């Protein structure tokens, strides 16, 4: 759990985080390469004196995870990846400040050019956002981990989509991935009670047809049947009242 100074550092990180996503959304279009976006993240982080932390903590060979189409998480921004219309892309980015070593973590998904013009895509994006804000509503000091997991699962299944079972979200602080690790579905035994000043990075992943992944134990994890999927993530702070969305 964070103290007041650490919370303020996390909020400062979030400003850089927001700037990165704003700049990505300004330039992202067909014929831009994933490597161009990776360099953009590095330039912004360097200018603002923060670290693209996944590179440093896990030796990830890039500054941001860019997952395209059937890559669900930890996509490598290869120079060979040139975005094209209708690509589904997730940008997952982590920041650590250089003084207090506080992390923030956030992700957005977009479909190049056609975000809300295709009814199926619009529906899965909307389902993901509803699941995301359902757990935010449950992130109160009197609730437990499984209350949030249950809220995510209900929202996703009510929309007739599948919830990921093999990937979890997590607490976040001086380590990128802190305990508790929290599933996107209700699971007996996930009982820890949420506490004031706890910070969580929650990332519901909505899948169209299957919950199965293809993990080759490299960086990239694939969806097994290549169907449609979507991911969003916020870092939040548990307070006495409503949770604060940091980024």
Backbone as CSV, one residue per row, in Angstrom:
resi,resn,N_x,N_y,N_z,CA_x,CA_y,CA_z,C_x,C_y,C_z
1,UNK,0.840,-1.200,0.000,0.000,0.000,0.000,0.873,1.248,0.000
2,UNK,0.418,2.282,-0.691,1.235,3.454,-0.913,1.047,4.500,0.178
3,UNK,2.091,5.318,0.385,1.937,6.504,1.219,1.594,7.700,0.314
4,UNK,1.377,8.865,0.920,0.916,10.022,0.148,1.918,10.443,-0.922
5,UNK,3.199,10.402,-0.607,4.219,10.786,-1.580,4.218,9.840,-2.768
6,UNK,4.102,8.553,-2.509,4.100,7.562,-3.578,2.859,7.683,-4.455
7,UNK,1.737,8.019,-3.847,0.511,8.227,-4.625,0.679,9.407,-5.567
8,UNK,1.319,10.467,-5.085,1.546,11.639,-5.920,2.479,11.305,-7.092
9,UNK,3.493,10.486,-6.838,4.390,10.053,-7.908,3.618,9.237,-8.944
10,UNK,2.724,8.369,-8.481,1.920,7.579,-9.400,1.048,8.476,-10.274
11,UNK,0.488,9.522,-9.704,-0.315,10.468,-10.486,0.530,11.189,-11.537
12,UNK,1.781,11.506,-11.186,2.682,12.139,-12.153,3.013,11.173,-13.286
13,UNK,3.258,9.917,-12.938,3.459,8.901,-13.971,2.276,8.852,-14.930
14,UNK,1.091,8.942,-14.364,-0.127,8.828,-15.171,-0.210,9.926,-16.225
15,UNK,0.308,11.113,-15.918,0.295,12.203,-16.903,1.137,11.838,-18.122
16,UNK,2.268,11.190,-17.882,3.106,10.731,-18.998,2.395,9.614,-19.748
17,UNK,1.789,8.717,-18.997,1.021,7.620,-19.583,-0.055,8.160,-20.535
18,UNK,-0.811,9.145,-20.071,-1.876,9.731,-20.889,-1.312,10.371,-22.141
19,UNK,-0.178,11.047,-21.991,0.463,11.685,-23.138,0.864,10.652,-24.186
20,UNK,1.403,9.518,-23.732,1.783,8.451,-24.661,0.577,7.968,-25.458
21,UNK,-0.536,7.685,-24.774,-1.729,7.200,-25.480,-2.306,8.274,-26.415
22,UNK,-2.305,9.527,-25.972,-2.792,10.620,-26.825,-1.981,10.713,-28.109
23,UNK,-0.658,10.620,-27.974,0.198,10.723,-29.155,0.048,9.506,-30.063
24,UNK,-0.126,8.324,-29.478,-0.355,7.130,-30.299,-1.624,7.305,-31.124
25,UNK,-2.705,7.756,-30.471,-3.985,7.898,-31.168,-3.940,8.978,-32.236
26,UNK,-3.043,9.941,-32.085,-2.897,10.976,-33.108,-2.273,10.430,-34.389
27,UNK,-1.312,9.526,-34.231,-0.532,9.097,-35.398,-0.942,7.732,-35.939
28,UNK,-1.668,6.928,-35.144,-1.933,5.554,-35.564,-2.871,5.516,-36.772
29,UNK,-2.438,4.833,-37.790,-3.229,4.640,-39.007,-2.559,3.544,-39.828
30,UNK,-3.213,3.162,-40.883,-2.615,2.160,-41.762,-1.292,2.680,-42.319
31,UNK,-0.354,1.749,-42.473,0.980,1.976,-43.035,1.977,2.560,-42.044
32,UNK,1.566,2.782,-40.792,2.519,3.105,-39.736,3.059,1.785,-39.175
33,UNK,4.325,1.734,-38.810,4.891,0.490,-38.290,4.828,0.456,-36.768
34,UNK,4.801,-0.758,-36.224,4.830,-0.923,-34.770,6.125,-0.369,-34.195
35,UNK,7.207,-0.452,-34.946,8.494,0.069,-34.491,8.448,1.583,-34.331
36,UNK,7.685,2.277,-35.197,7.522,3.726,-35.072,6.848,4.079,-33.750
37,UNK,5.832,3.305,-33.371,5.128,3.553,-32.110,6.044,3.259,-30.923
38,UNK,6.826,2.209,-31.032,7.771,1.870,-29.963,8.757,3.020,-29.729
39,UNK,9.271,3.613,-30.802,10.205,4.734,-30.681,9.517,5.961,-30.092
40,UNK,8.264,6.178,-30.484,7.492,7.292,-29.935,7.399,7.178,-28.406
41,UNK,7.132,5.968,-27.916,7.042,5.752,-26.464,8.373,6.041,-25.784
42,UNK,9.444,5.571,-26.379,10.777,5.803,-25.808,11.095,7.295,-25.743
43,UNK,10.795,8.016,-26.813,11.094,9.453,-26.865,10.329,10.215,-25.787
44,UNK,9.041,9.884,-25.601,8.227,10.573,-24.594,8.711,10.228,-23.187
45,UNK,9.009,8.956,-22.949,9.491,8.534,-21.630,10.820,9.209,-21.293
46,UNK,11.726,9.254,-22.247,13.033,9.875,-22.025,12.894,11.363,-21.731
47,UNK,12.061,12.045,-22.479,11.848,13.482,-22.289,11.257,13.782,-20.918
48,UNK,10.435,12.868,-20.399,9.761,13.083,-19.115,10.450,12.360,-17.947
49,UNK,11.628,11.800,-18.202,12.468,11.250,-17.143,11.811,10.078,-16.403
50,UNK,11.194,9.202,-17.169,10.646,7.967,-16.616,11.165,6.790,-17.444
51,UNK,10.970,5.584,-16.923,11.425,4.370,-17.601,10.256,3.606,-18.208
52,UNK,10.468,3.084,-19.406,9.541,2.101,-19.974,9.902,0.768,-19.315
53,UNK,9.221,0.451,-18.214,9.787,-0.464,-17.236,9.790,-1.925,-17.642
54,UNK,8.887,-2.348,-18.493,8.859,-3.769,-18.852,10.184,-4.194,-19.489
55,UNK,10.804,-3.280,-20.217,12.101,-3.556,-20.829,13.156,-3.876,-19.768
56,UNK,13.073,-3.163,-18.649,14.121,-3.281,-17.641,13.870,-4.437,-16.673
57,UNK,12.635,-4.668,-16.291,12.380,-5.669,-15.263,12.353,-7.091,-15.816
58,UNK,11.919,-7.254,-17.059,11.820,-8.591,-17.641,12.700,-8.779,-18.881
59,UNK,13.540,-7.782,-19.169,14.362,-7.813,-20.387,13.518,-7.945,-21.651
60,UNK,12.333,-7.393,-21.592,11.482,-7.355,-22.780,12.190,-6.491,-23.830
61,UNK,12.280,-6.939,-25.075,13.119,-6.238,-26.057,12.443,-5.042,-26.731
62,UNK,11.631,-4.301,-25.988,10.948,-3.144,-26.565,10.432,-2.261,-25.438
63,UNK,9.854,-1.116,-25.803,9.379,-0.147,-24.819,7.896,-0.265,-24.514
64,UNK,7.157,-0.922,-25.379,5.706,-1.079,-25.221,5.307,-2.424,-25.824
65,UNK,4.279,-3.047,-25.274,3.709,-4.249,-25.884,2.650,-3.809,-26.898
66,UNK,2.790,-4.271,-28.119,1.817,-3.979,-29.176,1.329,-5.316,-29.721
67,UNK,0.101,-5.669,-29.362,-0.457,-6.975,-29.729,-1.462,-6.781,-30.862
68,UNK,-1.234,-7.467,-31.970,-2.019,-7.264,-33.184,-2.790,-8.537,-33.533
69,UNK,-4.106,-8.378,-33.708,-5.002,-9.447,-34.157,-4.974,-10.660,-33.230
70,UNK,-4.378,-11.791,-33.623,-4.487,-12.991,-32.791,-3.483,-13.014,-31.644
71,UNK,-2.610,-12.016,-31.531,-1.734,-11.904,-30.364,-2.522,-11.213,-29.256
72,UNK,-2.690,-11.889,-28.128,-3.540,-11.358,-27.063,-2.766,-10.428,-26.139
73,UNK,-1.590,-10.869,-25.685,-0.781,-10.055,-24.781,0.699,-10.181,-25.137
74,UNK,1.484,-9.180,-24.697,2.942,-9.179,-24.781,3.443,-9.213,-26.221
75,UNK,2.701,-8.562,-27.118,3.120,-8.502,-28.513,4.388,-7.687,-28.701
76,UNK,5.281,-8.177,-29.538,6.535,-7.498,-29.828,6.337,-6.498,-30.974
77,UNK,6.738,-5.240,-30.787,6.576,-4.241,-31.860,7.663,-4.372,-32.919
78,UNK,7.568,-5.414,-33.698,8.577,-5.691,-34.721,8.511,-4.673,-35.861
79,UNK,9.653,-4.444,-36.465,9.714,-3.522,-37.606,8.882,-4.032,-38.768
80,UNK,8.701,-5.352,-38.837,7.944,-5.961,-39.937,6.437,-5.759,-39.796
81,UNK,5.981,-5.328,-38.622,4.539,-5.129,-38.420,4.148,-3.750,-38.936
82,UNK,3.443,-3.738,-40.031,2.911,-2.499,-40.618,1.396,-2.550,-40.447
83,UNK,0.833,-1.596,-39.714,-0.606,-1.618,-39.457,-1.394,-1.444,-40.741
84,UNK,-2.528,-2.127,-40.795,-3.419,-1.996,-41.939,-4.846,-1.820,-41.447
85,UNK,-5.710,-1.312,-42.284,-7.105,-1.127,-41.910,-7.707,-2.453,-41.437
86,UNK,-8.487,-2.349,-40.356,-9.205,-3.436,-39.717,-8.341,-4.245,-38.749
87,UNK,-7.069,-3.909,-38.601,-6.277,-4.563,-37.568,-6.823,-4.214,-36.185
88,UNK,-6.922,-5.222,-35.309,-7.241,-4.980,-33.912,-5.917,-4.920,-33.152
89,UNK,-5.662,-3.799,-32.482,-4.360,-3.566,-31.851,-4.550,-3.166,-30.388
90,UNK,-3.785,-3.793,-29.498,-3.739,-3.388,-28.098,-2.373,-2.787,-27.787
91,UNK,-2.396,-1.622,-27.162,-1.182,-0.962,-26.698,-1.158,-1.071,-25.174
92,UNK,-0.196,-1.805,-24.650,-0.076,-2.057,-23.207,1.261,-1.469,-22.751
93,UNK,1.199,-0.497,-21.825,2.377,0.308,-21.512,2.576,0.412,-20.010
94,UNK,3.837,0.362,-19.566,4.195,0.440,-18.150,5.217,1.549,-17.949
95,UNK,5.065,2.293,-16.875,5.996,3.370,-16.534,6.494,3.175,-15.100
96,UNK,7.795,3.455,-14.886,8.356,3.527,-13.540,9.163,4.814,-13.429
97,UNK,8.933,5.583,-12.351,9.721,6.793,-12.167,11.122,6.431,-11.680
98,UNK,12.070,7.334,-11.865,13.469,7.036,-11.587,13.894,7.349,-10.155
99,UNK,13.007,7.949,-9.373,13.379,8.319,-8.011,12.785,7.389,-6.968
100,UNK,11.478,7.165,-7.045,10.792,6.354,-6.039,10.458,4.952,-6.536
101,UNK,10.625,4.707,-7.856,10.427,3.384,-8.446,8.979,2.912,-8.337
102,UNK,8.063,3.844,-8.566,6.631,3.534,-8.537,6.145,3.239,-9.958
103,UNK,5.324,2.204,-10.102,4.826,1.778,-11.412,3.407,2.242,-11.679
104,UNK,3.087,2.449,-12.955,1.704,2.505,-13.441,1.599,1.600,-14.669
105,UNK,0.402,1.105,-14.919,0.181,0.121,-15.981,-1.191,0.389,-16.588
106,UNK,-1.258,0.447,-17.914,-2.541,0.710,-18.561,-2.518,0.178,-19.990
107,UNK,-3.704,-0.122,-20.531,-3.797,-0.642,-21.894,-5.074,-0.149,-22.569
108,UNK,-4.989,0.024,-23.875,-6.162,0.361,-24.690,-6.171,-0.527,-25.929
109,UNK,-7.354,-0.790,-26.455,-7.502,-1.529,-27.703,-8.214,-0.653,-28.722
110,UNK,-7.752,-0.706,-29.966,-8.434,0.003,-31.045,-8.478,-0.900,-32.278
111,UNK,-9.370,-0.580,-33.171,-9.377,-1.212,-34.487,-9.057,-0.125,-35.496
112,UNK,-8.009,-0.331,-36.265,-7.535,0.698,-37.178,-8.658,1.108,-38.129
113,UNK,-9.024,2.390,-38.029,-9.989,3.038,-38.906,-11.441,2.695,-38.599
114,UNK,-11.726,1.475,-38.167,-13.120,1.025,-38.105,-13.634,0.832,-36.685
115,UNK,-13.097,1.509,-35.721,-13.430,1.241,-34.322,-14.910,0.977,-34.046
116,UNK,-15.765,1.909,-34.398,-17.180,1.790,-34.028,-18.099,1.672,-35.248
117,UNK,-17.536,1.348,-36.395,-18.337,1.271,-37.607,-18.769,-0.150,-37.944
118,UNK,-18.192,-1.124,-37.265,-18.586,-2.506,-37.443,-19.341,-2.950,-36.197
119,UNK,-20.590,-3.375,-36.308,-21.407,-3.701,-35.130,-20.786,-4.743,-34.215
120,UNK,-20.146,-5.781,-34.766,-19.556,-6.826,-33.935,-18.392,-6.272,-33.129
121,UNK,-17.525,-5.508,-33.760,-16.393,-4.926,-33.055,-16.861,-3.933,-31.993
122,UNK,-17.838,-3.112,-32.382,-18.356,-2.122,-31.431,-18.928,-2.814,-30.196
123,UNK,-19.582,-3.960,-30.396,-20.203,-4.685,-29.286,-19.156,-5.247,-28.337
124,UNK,-18.068,-5.807,-28.868,-17.066,-6.410,-27.995,-16.266,-5.337,-27.262
125,UNK,-16.040,-4.206,-27.909,-15.366,-3.087,-27.240,-16.241,-2.556,-26.109
126,UNK,-17.525,-2.429,-26.359,-18.453,-1.942,-25.340,-18.538,-2.918,-24.165
127,UNK,-18.545,-4.227,-24.460,-18.592,-5.234,-23.399,-17.351,-5.154,-22.512
128,UNK,-16.211,-4.929,-23.126,-14.978,-4.828,-22.344,-15.008,-3.610,-21.435
129,UNK,-15.446,-2.483,-21.969,-15.500,-1.260,-21.161,-16.500,-1.410,-20.011
130,UNK,-17.628,-2.077,-20.249,-18.600,-2.283,-19.174,-18.016,-3.164,-18.078
131,UNK,-17.272,-4.203,-18.468,-16.626,-5.067,-17.482,-15.601,-4.281,-16.676
132,UNK,-14.852,-3.428,-17.351,-13.835,-2.619,-16.692,-14.450,-1.726,-15.621
133,UNK,-15.544,-1.051,-15.970,-16.142,-0.118,-15.009,-17.020,-0.827,-13.981
134,UNK,-17.427,-2.063,-14.278,-18.126,-2.861,-13.263,-17.193,-3.185,-12.113
135,UNK,-15.938,-3.547,-12.417,-15.017,-3.848,-11.322,-14.605,-2.593,-10.577
136,UNK,-14.531,-1.458,-11.289,-14.203,-0.203,-10.597,-15.276,0.109,-9.559
137,UNK,-16.533,-0.124,-9.926,-17.630,0.130,-8.991,-17.545,-0.763,-7.750
138,UNK,-16.940,-1.951,-7.890,-16.828,-2.893,-6.774,-15.537,-2.721,-5.977
139,UNK,-14.647,-1.869,-6.438,-13.336,-1.725,-5.795,-13.434,-0.819,-4.575
140,UNK,-14.044,-1.332,-3.526,-14.250,-0.597,-2.270,-13.618,-1.361,-1.115
141,UNK,-13.284,-0.652,-0.063,-12.536,-1.258,1.042,-13.290,-2.393,1.717
142,UNK,-14.606,-2.426,1.614,-15.360,-3.501,2.294,-15.529,-4.740,1.406
143,UNK,-15.081,-4.685,0.159,-15.219,-5.830,-0.745,-13.945,-6.671,-0.785
144,UNK,-14.108,-7.866,-1.323,-12.982,-8.782,-1.472,-12.667,-8.978,-2.946
145,UNK,-11.543,-9.618,-3.206,-11.095,-9.828,-4.576,-12.171,-10.490,-5.423
146,UNK,-12.841,-11.504,-4.868,-13.803,-12.244,-5.698,-15.022,-11.392,-6.070
147,UNK,-15.316,-10.332,-5.325,-16.415,-9.443,-5.712,-16.117,-8.760,-7.048
148,UNK,-14.848,-8.358,-7.229,-14.462,-7.721,-8.484,-14.442,-8.746,-9.611
149,UNK,-13.854,-9.900,-9.353,-13.795,-10.947,-10.371,-15.195,-11.343,-10.835
150,UNK,-16.127,-11.456,-9.895,-17.502,-11.827,-10.228,-18.166,-10.749,-11.082
151,UNK,-17.899,-9.472,-10.760,-18.488,-8.376,-11.538,-17.998,-8.395,-12.979
152,UNK,-16.720,-8.659,-13.166,-16.163,-8.755,-14.520,-16.802,-9.911,-15.279
153,UNK,-16.871,-11.075,-14.658,-17.406,-12.260,-15.317,-18.862,-12.046,-15.732
154,UNK,-19.666,-11.472,-14.841,-21.084,-11.267,-15.157,-21.264,-10.357,-16.351
155,UNK,-20.531,-9.232,-16.380,-20.672,-8.287,-17.487,-20.295,-8.923,-18.819
156,UNK,-19.214,-9.697,-18.818,-18.754,-10.312,-20.063,-19.720,-11.397,-20.523
157,UNK,-20.177,-12.225,-19.602,-21.060,-13.333,-19.999,-22.463,-12.847,-20.327
158,UNK,-22.939,-11.775,-19.692,-24.223,-11.192,-20.059,-24.216,-10.706,-21.509
159,UNK,-23.039,-10.299,-21.998,-22.920,-9.845,-23.389,-22.662,-11.009,-24.349
160,UNK,-22.686,-12.225,-23.835,-22.493,-13.450,-24.612,-21.072,-13.580,-25.176
161,UNK,-20.106,-13.093,-24.421,-18.706,-13.299,-24.763,-18.042,-14.192,-23.718
162,UNK,-16.786,-14.525,-23.949,-16.040,-15.419,-23.066,-15.053,-14.609,-22.228
163,UNK,-14.855,-15.064,-20.994,-13.893,-14.436,-20.102,-12.603,-15.259,-20.099
164,UNK,-11.469,-14.582,-20.125,-10.183,-15.271,-20.101,-9.975,-15.919,-18.730
165,UNK,-9.509,-17.157,-18.738,-9.314,-17.886,-17.481,-7.844,-18.139,-17.159
166,UNK,-6.952,-17.997,-18.129,-5.549,-18.341,-17.919,-4.653,-17.126,-17.683
167,UNK,-5.221,-15.937,-17.734,-4.451,-14.716,-17.503,-5.122,-13.931,-16.377
168,UNK,-4.336,-13.263,-15.559,-4.879,-12.555,-14.399,-4.442,-11.094,-14.403
169,UNK,-5.157,-10.306,-13.590,-4.662,-8.959,-13.316,-4.019,-8.964,-11.940
170,UNK,-3.597,-7.795,-11.445,-2.660,-7.807,-10.326,-2.658,-6.484,-9.578
171,UNK,-2.134,-6.533,-8.361,-1.816,-5.299,-7.662,-0.530,-4.723,-8.259
172,UNK,-0.284,-3.440,-8.003,0.885,-2.779,-8.574,1.396,-1.746,-7.574
173,UNK,2.734,-1.648,-7.482,3.351,-0.685,-6.571,4.795,-0.502,-7.009
174,UNK,5.774,-0.919,-6.201,7.174,-0.804,-6.596,7.594,-1.950,-7.512
175,UNK,6.798,-3.001,-7.531,6.931,-4.041,-8.544,5.776,-3.911,-9.515
176,UNK,6.054,-4.237,-10.761,4.996,-4.160,-11.765,3.861,-5.118,-11.433
177,UNK,4.215,-6.352,-11.060,3.223,-7.367,-10.706,3.341,-7.687,-9.224
178,UNK,2.384,-7.209,-8.448,2.346,-7.446,-7.011,1.179,-8.384,-6.685
179,UNK,1.263,-9.049,-5.551,0.134,-9.838,-5.062,-0.900,-8.901,-4.444
180,UNK,-2.189,-9.243,-4.512,-2.731,-10.503,-5.027,-2.854,-10.500,-6.551
181,UNK,-2.684,-11.697,-7.141,-2.988,-11.903,-8.551,-4.454,-12.310,-8.642
182,UNK,-5.170,-11.660,-9.530,-6.634,-11.724,-9.446,-7.225,-12.183,-10.777
183,UNK,-8.033,-13.241,-10.781,-8.617,-13.743,-12.029,-9.767,-12.869,-12.523
184,UNK,-10.100,-13.043,-13.788,-11.217,-12.317,-14.386,-12.539,-13.066,-14.239
185,UNK,-12.574,-14.055,-13.359,-13.795,-14.816,-13.125,-13.856,-15.166,-11.642
186,UNK,-15.064,-15.421,-11.142,-15.223,-15.759,-9.733,-14.529,-17.076,-9.440
187,UNK,-13.708,-17.091,-8.397,-12.954,-18.286,-8.038,-12.887,-18.397,-6.533
188,UNK,-13.307,-19.526,-6.007,-13.252,-19.753,-4.562,-11.818,-19.627,-4.061
189,UNK,-11.651,-18.977,-2.922,-10.328,-18.834,-2.336,-9.668,-17.499,-2.623
190,UNK,-10.229,-16.736,-3.553,-9.668,-15.405,-3.832,-10.324,-14.416,-2.876
191,UNK,-9.965,-14.551,-1.598,-10.694,-13.892,-0.524,-10.055,-12.607,0.000
192,UNK,-8.791,-12.248,-0.365,-8.211,-11.060,0.288,-9.124,-9.834,0.200
193,UNK,-9.221,-9.137,1.305,-10.066,-7.954,1.380,-9.309,-6.746,0.858
194,UNK,-9.999,-5.910,0.080,-9.371,-4.699,-0.437,-9.138,-3.719,0.703
195,UNK,-8.001,-3.024,0.659,-7.627,-2.107,1.720,-7.338,-0.717,1.163
196,UNK,-7.547,0.280,2.000,-7.278,1.662,1.615,-5.816,1.823,1.220
197,UNK,-5.586,2.586,0.136,-4.277,2.882,-0.442,-3.680,1.705,-1.199
198,UNK,-4.458,0.646,-1.393,-4.023,-0.425,-2.290,-4.170,0.067,-3.731
199,UNK,-3.226,-0.293,-4.585,-3.311,0.076,-6.000,-3.384,-1.189,-6.844
200,UNK,-4.314,-1.211,-7.784,-4.588,-2.388,-8.593,-4.531,-2.034,-10.072
201,UNK,-3.979,-2.947,-10.859,-4.003,-2.824,-12.318,-4.886,-3.949,-12.846
202,UNK,-6.079,-3.588,-13.268,-7.072,-4.600,-13.638,-7.309,-4.544,-15.142
203,UNK,-7.290,-5.715,-15.779,-7.312,-5.764,-17.241,-8.229,-6.874,-17.751
204,UNK,-9.527,-6.639,-17.772,-10.418,-7.646,-18.355,-10.122,-7.837,-19.840
205,UNK,-10.065,-9.092,-20.251,-9.874,-9.439,-21.659,-11.110,-10.195,-22.111
206,UNK,-11.795,-9.668,-23.102,-13.047,-10.243,-23.602,-12.754,-10.983,-24.898
207,UNK,-13.219,-12.228,-24.987,-13.019,-13.025,-26.181,-14.356,-13.416,-26.789
208,UNK,-14.352,-13.486,-28.096,-15.591,-13.732,-28.834,-16.095,-15.166,-28.680
209,UNK,-15.223,-16.157,-28.850,-15.683,-17.540,-28.939,-15.056,-18.474,-27.909
210,UNK,-13.792,-18.326,-27.620,-13.086,-19.291,-26.785,-12.383,-18.587,-25.646
211,UNK,-12.017,-19.326,-24.610,-11.195,-18.793,-23.532,-9.799,-19.429,-23.562
212,UNK,-9.492,-20.182,-24.616,-8.230,-20.924,-24.673,-7.124,-20.094,-25.328
213,UNK,-5.909,-20.234,-24.789,-4.768,-19.528,-25.337,-3.747,-20.514,-25.882
214,UNK,-2.876,-20.007,-26.735,-1.760,-20.776,-27.260,-0.481,-20.072,-26.797
215,UNK,0.143,-20.615,-25.764,1.326,-20.010,-25.169,2.546,-20.863,-25.523
216,UNK,3.425,-20.281,-26.358,4.622,-21.010,-26.776,5.801,-20.727,-25.853
217,UNK,5.519,-20.075,-24.698,6.523,-19.766,-23.693,7.609,-18.852,-24.236
218,UNK,7.218,-18.045,-25.202,8.020,-16.916,-25.622,7.296,-15.693,-25.063
219,UNK,7.477,-14.529,-25.607,6.756,-13.367,-25.092,5.283,-13.385,-25.492
220,UNK,5.013,-13.657,-26.744,3.663,-13.476,-27.278,2.758,-14.660,-26.946
221,UNK,1.542,-14.328,-26.500,0.518,-15.336,-26.221,-0.625,-15.119,-27.204
222,UNK,-1.044,-16.183,-27.856,-2.033,-16.106,-28.936,-3.388,-16.646,-28.477
223,UNK,-4.445,-16.145,-29.091,-5.768,-16.744,-28.901,-5.854,-17.970,-29.812
224,UNK,-6.392,-19.049,-29.291,-6.249,-20.345,-29.947,-7.012,-20.443,-31.272
225,UNK,-8.179,-19.801,-31.360,-8.978,-19.980,-32.584,-8.992,-18.734,-33.479
226,UNK,-8.144,-17.739,-33.166,-8.004,-16.523,-33.967,-9.269,-15.675,-34.014
227,UNK,-10.167,-15.864,-33.065,-11.401,-15.072,-33.075,-11.167,-13.695,-32.476
228,UNK,-12.216,-12.898,-32.444,-12.118,-11.508,-32.014,-11.930,-11.415,-30.500
229,UNK,-11.219,-10.386,-30.052,-10.975,-10.181,-28.628,-10.732,-8.698,-28.392
230,UNK,-10.646,-8.322,-27.109,-10.457,-6.907,-26.773,-9.923,-6.794,-25.342
231,UNK,-9.089,-5.784,-25.084,-8.523,-5.582,-23.742,-8.414,-4.092,-23.419
232,UNK,-8.820,-3.761,-22.195,-8.551,-2.433,-21.629,-8.020,-2.631,-20.211
233,UNK,-7.267,-1.630,-19.738,-6.702,-1.735,-18.395,-6.587,-0.353,-17.763
234,UNK,-6.915,-0.284,-16.478,-6.698,0.915,-15.668,-5.857,0.554,-14.440
235,UNK,-5.070,1.506,-13.973,-4.499,1.445,-12.628,-5.365,2.307,-11.724
236,UNK,-5.821,1.742,-10.600,-6.696,2.485,-9.703,-6.139,2.486,-8.273
237,UNK,-6.635,3.437,-7.495,-6.278,3.572,-6.082,-7.530,3.363,-5.238
238,UNK,-7.454,2.454,-4.265,-8.565,2.237,-3.338,-8.552,3.352,-2.292
239,UNK,-9.674,4.025,-2.109,-9.793,5.115,-1.138,-10.902,4.785,-0.141
240,UNK,-11.196,5.748,0.752,-12.303,5.554,1.691,-13.641,5.510,0.959
241,UNK,-13.700,6.149,-0.208,-14.962,6.243,-0.943,-14.815,5.586,-2.296
242,UNK,-15.158,6.295,-3.350,-15.035,5.719,-4.679,-13.551,5.587,-5.046
243,UNK,-13.198,4.528,-5.777,-11.806,4.374,-6.179,-11.388,5.469,-7.160
244,UNK,-10.123,5.835,-7.121,-9.581,6.851,-8.032,-8.921,6.148,-9.211
245,UNK,-9.320,6.524,-10.415,-8.675,6.003,-11.613,-7.390,6.821,-11.836
246,UNK,-6.241,6.200,-11.600,-4.965,6.876,-11.763,-4.655,7.058,-13.252
247,UNK,-4.790,5.951,-14.008,-4.617,6.002,-15.457,-5.463,4.902,-16.081
